[in-house]
Every structure is written in C-alpha cells, then in structure tokens.
C-alpha cells in the first residue's frame, strides 16, 4: 500500500477522530502506583519477560503527544514491548504526568518539563522495588529508552546529575531533541509563531486563558470535539505529505490509543525551547546541553530523515556532545548514531529496523542471568 495516499478519505478520518475522542474519555485519572514528592500519582506497569534472561529491566518513556500505549502498538500483534519481553527483559511503561491515566484532576502550570525531569529517579526507584519484591536479584542498573520528550527528560536529568550515570546500563534515544525545530520552512514557521503566541500570553500572566491552550486542552464545552478531531487530522495530513511516515496499518490505532494533547505547564516549557533554542530549565537558569559532555551512560541516538519536529543536525550535535566515547579498535562501543531514512518523528517508533537496533544496543550492555537450574520448559 502506498503510504503517501493511504488513510485520508473523509470516512476514515471521521472514524479515526471518533475512536480517538472515545478513547480519551475513558482515560480518566486515577491513583497510580508511583507517587512523586509533590504527591502526583503516575500510572505505571511492570510487564514481565516471558522468560527472564537479563538482569537489567527496561523503562520505556513516551513523548509529549503520546502516552504509554504507544509502546504496545504495532503490526500483526508485534510491538516493541513484546519484542523486549520475548528477548528476556522485564519492561516498565508509565504515563508521564498530564498524559494518559496520569492526568491530574486540576490543571497546573507547575506540571512543566522540570517536573517531568524530576520524575525520572522516582520512576526508576519504583520500578526496581516493584520487580525485586518478586525476584531477589540484588542491585540492578536500568536501561532507559525514550521517544522524543521521553529521551529529553532523561538527557536533562543526566545533565543535571552526571554522577548518577552508574545507575543506568544504557540509554537509547528515538528522535529525542535538545531543540525542537524543523527543516521544513512551513513547519518551522508554525512552530515559532505558535510558540511566540503561547509565550506572549504567559508573560502577561494569562496562561490559563490562552485560547491556544484552551483549545488543545479541550476545555471549551462548545468545541469539545473539535480540537481532538482536528489534532487527529493534522497527524494524518503530516503522514500524507511525508512530513512523517507511519505505516498505514498502525496509524488509526496510534491516533485512537496513544495520541494526547499537551498539558499547560509542559506547553509552556516546550514553547520556551522553540522560541529560545535553549535546552534548559523552566526558569532558564540551568543549562542542560553543555553538561551532557560529562554523561558517560552508553547511548544510542536515532534520528529520522523525515522528522518534522527534530532536525537531523540536532541529533548529530547531541551525539557529538554526549560524554561517552565513540568506538575504538577492539574497544567497547559506548555511543552510536543512526539516521533512519524512511521514518518520521512518529514513524520511527514503529520502524522495525530501529527497534532491532535498540534491542541490540540494550543487549550489548546487559548482564545475562545464569540459572543454576534451568527453568522447566513450558512446552
């Protein structure tokens, strides 16, 4: 099927929008098991390996417009969570604050990028304690795999706490930026104008009244269905124009199950990133980019040629800045760079070649479990 012409019939678009709206209505907030210092509840799950082969678990962190369901979407029942579990890893998925089932009952400007960064060690501690209740394997490191913002939050945390590197076995970034920008002039114009508009309202103290936010949050009763349906349409249109490239067999499920709108506080932070180009804290006082040179976690950086939000140049700049060493002759590979030529910002999530590359990177930095007695076969 030609990916550039698939899916965009009015009937299919209406179907996608309707299912998306229905899914969003059932994603009500609840008291998730991960409790942050500011008493925010994060929804999280441990998905155990089919047969545990490696000591270190894998945490999957989703992007800003997604929730944790994105990791369990795929083609013909094959998805990244299943791939990792089949390979012998315990997998942890969670919804970032303001997303999926981790939505707060009240909108807060404090739920910004800084807050999401501060959730990194909380999720890690919870995951290890949760797993070790059932499997006494002692001290373990963690693999962190992030898409877009899910990679940004790890990079920011690592930059602020380079001494914590010993807690992580590896890091894999799938289209994770330090600067949100586009090589497409039209998309870049839209990004900058939207961010400037958003920033202007924030500066004059009207953050909660910003019409752009009100629409994206779906707060206006008389337009309740408009923002969600329009948002779904934008992703499908981006796919058709090859600004992003998602397999047609995935797109409708992706829109319905994993697409989210941005929380107010996070929207503030990302707007600041677009307008200033700085990878920094919300108050601008803490720079996250320069300290990346001190981070020694083995890392894989994957960019996407058709990415509409993250430039290839930015991925290469991060790779160069990252503190781990490039491979030497007969030496251990500590950091790698790959640009997926057939994928976009969202499409890279479902790129089977990229998933295999991430899996191989994780395995290369994992500790095999050697059982004294082999588990009995289930066949």
Secondary structure, 3 states (H helix, E strand, C coil): CCCCCCCCCHHHHHHHHHHHHHHHHHCCCCCCCEECCCCCEECEEEECCCCCCECCEEEEECCCCECHHHHHCEECCEEHHHHHHHHCCCEEEECCCCCHHHCCCCCCCCCCHHHHHHHHHHHHHHHHHHHHCCCCCCCCCEEEEEECHHHHHHHHHHHHCHHHHHHEEEEEEECCCCCCCCCCHHHHHHHHHHHHHHHHHHHCCCHHHCHHHHHHHCCCHHHCCHHHHHHHHHHHHHHHCCCCCCCHHHHHHHHHHCECCCCHHHHHHHHHHHHHCCCECCCCCCECCHHHHHCCCCEEEEEECCCCCCCHHHHHHHHHHCCCCCCCCCCCCCEEEEEECCCCCCHHHHCHHHHHHHHHHHHHCCCECCCCCCCCCCC
